[in-house]
């Protein structure tokens, strides 16, 4: 198990749909273990393969809810059924979202409160999870990575312009930038 570099917005692998996992072999299993270790050290609650520079349709997640129930797993070749999102003004605190591939930046984003995730686990078994609340947000965020979409791509004004300005000022948005959890210190 090793900690992997997390690529930053501008890396092409983050901005295109990921390739389907055809075989769950030792390479995929090793990747998943590396992703869990990387996500935990970052720290994060989800991490897609594209975020560590690997063009495969899979993500890991690990989150403990308010009832101390741990939600931990891997979703290989996921599909996501997303219920309509609520309407109304954004809650600038409750809907705040961030991304390990846009480190240190957080912006409010409207997401659905309920989703249904269908995917394959590491043993090749298909599973379905009905999620709501924060877990639904995690699944939507990570599934977007599989589609080649970053959360900043979904922002509405004025937050979209703020995100673009921040990325431009830092110098991201072009290939070649990454950070290594445990080595690089990035401000939240």
C-alpha distance (Angstrom), angle and dihedral (degrees) to the residues before:
residue distance angle dihedral
X1 . . .
X2 3.79 . .
X3 3.76 137.9 .
X4 3.79 111.6 -111.5
X5 3.78 131.0 -151.4
X6 3.79 113.6 -102.6
X7 3.80 111.6 -135.2
X8 3.79 119.6 -133.0
X9 3.79 129.4 -133.8
X10 3.78 111.2 -70.9
X11 3.80 94.7 49.2
X12 3.82 105.5 120.3
X13 3.83 93.8 -132.1
X14 3.82 88.8 65.9
X15 3.79 94.1 53.6
X16 3.81 103.7 52.5
X17 3.80 134.5 59.4
X18 3.79 113.8 -87.0
X19 3.79 125.4 -115.2
X20 3.77 118.5 -104.2
X21 3.81 117.2 -103.7
X22 3.80 104.1 -115.0
X23 3.82 98.9 -179.0
X24 3.78 130.9 21.4
X25 3.78 97.7 -140.3
X26 3.81 134.0 155.4
X27 3.82 89.9 -82.0
X28 3.81 91.4 58.4
X29 3.80 91.6 44.6
X30 3.82 91.2 50.5
X31 3.82 90.2 47.6
X32 3.81 90.8 53.1
X33 3.81 92.2 50.5
X34 3.82 89.9 48.9
X35 3.80 89.8 49.1
X36 3.81 92.9 52.6
X37 3.82 90.8 49.7
X38 3.82 91.7 46.5
X39 3.81 93.3 47.0
X40 3.80 92.7 49.2
X41 3.80 93.5 50.0
X42 3.82 94.1 44.2
X43 3.15 85.5 47.4
X44 3.78 110.0 -123.3
X45 3.80 142.1 137.7
X46 3.80 96.4 -133.8
X47 3.79 139.3 19.1
X48 3.79 130.9 -174.4
X49 3.80 123.8 -150.2
X50 3.80 89.9 -118.3
X51 3.81 88.7 61.7
X52 3.79 89.6 64.4
X53 3.80 90.5 45.8
X54 3.81 97.6 -98.3
X55 3.80 117.7 129.4
X56 3.82 98.2 -141.7
X57 3.80 130.6 119.9
X58 3.77 100.7 -117.6
X59 3.77 140.9 101.1
X60 3.78 139.5 -175.4
X61 3.79 127.7 -143.0
X62 3.79 136.7 -172.3
X63 3.79 121.8 177.1
X64 3.80 134.8 150.2
X65 3.80 114.5 -145.1
X66 3.80 128.7 -144.6
X67 3.83 90.2 -88.0
X68 3.85 90.8 56.4
X69 3.81 91.8 -108.5
X70 3.78 111.9 146.5
X71 3.80 117.6 -137.7
X72 3.81 106.9 -164.4
X73 3.76 130.2 156.2
X74 3.75 152.3 106.0
X75 3.80 125.6 -99.4
X76 3.81 114.8 -156.4
X77 3.82 118.5 -169.3
X78 3.80 90.6 -5.4
X79 3.77 128.6 -165.9
X80 3.76 121.8 -165.7
X81 3.79 129.5 -155.3
X82 3.80 106.1 -158.3
X83 3.79 122.2 -163.3
X84 3.81 116.5 -141.9
X85 3.79 113.9 -77.2
X86 3.80 119.3 -118.4
X87 3.79 117.6 -97.2
X88 3.76 127.4 -127.5
X89 3.77 137.4 70.0
X90 3.79 120.2 -29.4
X91 3.78 117.2 -100.7
X92 3.81 99.6 -129.6
X93 3.82 92.0 -152.9
X94 3.81 106.8 31.7
X95 3.81 94.2 45.7
X96 3.80 96.6 44.0
X97 3.79 112.3 134.7
X98 3.79 136.2 -177.1
X99 3.79 137.6 -177.6
X100 3.80 134.4 -146.5
X101 3.82 87.6 -135.2
X102 3.81 90.9 56.9
X103 3.81 95.4 39.5
X104 3.75 120.9 -162.7
X105 3.80 95.7 12.0
X106 3.81 123.7 106.6
X107 3.78 129.0 179.4
X108 3.81 135.1 169.2
X109 3.79 115.6 -100.7
X110 3.80 130.2 178.2
X111 3.80 112.8 -125.5
X112 3.77 133.0 170.9
X113 3.79 117.4 -92.5
X114 3.82 92.9 -138.6
X115 3.78 135.6 42.0
X116 3.77 140.0 160.7
X117 3.79 116.4 -137.2
X118 3.79 120.3 -160.2
X119 3.79 117.8 -176.4
X120 3.78 145.6 130.4
X121 3.80 124.5 -94.4
X122 3.81 127.5 -141.0
X123 3.81 90.9 -87.4
X124 3.80 91.1 57.2
X125 3.81 94.1 -106.7
X126 3.79 119.4 139.3
X127 3.80 115.9 -129.9
X128 3.79 138.5 177.6
X129 3.80 127.6 -147.4
X130 3.79 124.7 -170.9
X131 3.79 105.9 -152.5
X132 3.76 135.6 -177.5
X133 3.79 136.8 -179.7
X134 3.78 118.6 7.4
X135 3.83 94.1 -5.8
X136 3.82 88.8 56.0
X137 3.82 88.3 52.1
X138 3.82 91.3 50.3
X139 3.81 91.6 50.9
X140 3.81 92.3 48.3
X141 3.80 92.0 48.6
X142 3.81 94.1 49.0
X143 3.80 93.9 41.6
X144 3.80 88.2 54.1
X145 3.81 87.7 58.5
X146 3.81 89.4 55.4
X147 3.82 87.4 53.8
X148 3.83 92.4 48.5
X149 3.80 94.1 -108.1
X150 3.80 125.3 129.4
X151 3.78 120.7 -153.6
X152 3.80 89.2 -115.0
X153 3.82 88.0 63.0
X154 3.82 88.3 64.0
X155 3.81 97.8 48.7
X156 3.80 121.5 118.7
X157 3.79 125.8 -142.0
X158 2.94 134.8 -45.8
X159 3.81 88.3 21.6
X160 3.80 94.6 52.6
X161 3.82 91.4 58.4
X162 3.81 90.9 44.4
X163 3.81 90.9 53.1
X164 3.80 93.2 46.8
X165 3.81 90.7 48.6
X166 3.82 92.1 49.4
X167 3.81 92.2 49.2
X168 3.80 91.1 47.4
X169 3.81 93.3 48.0
X170 3.80 92.1 50.9
X171 3.81 90.7 47.3
X172 3.80 97.5 -118.4
X173 3.78 125.6 130.4
X174 3.80 93.8 84.8
X175 3.82 129.8 86.0
X176 3.77 121.1 -88.3
X177 3.80 106.6 54.0
X178 3.80 124.2 116.2
X179 3.78 140.4 141.3
X180 3.79 133.6 -145.6
X181 3.80 117.9 -136.0
X182 3.78 110.3 -127.6
X183 3.79 92.6 24.8
X184 3.78 106.5 49.7
X185 3.77 119.6 54.4
X186 3.78 113.1 -147.2
X187 3.78 122.0 -179.9
X188 3.80 117.8 -118.5
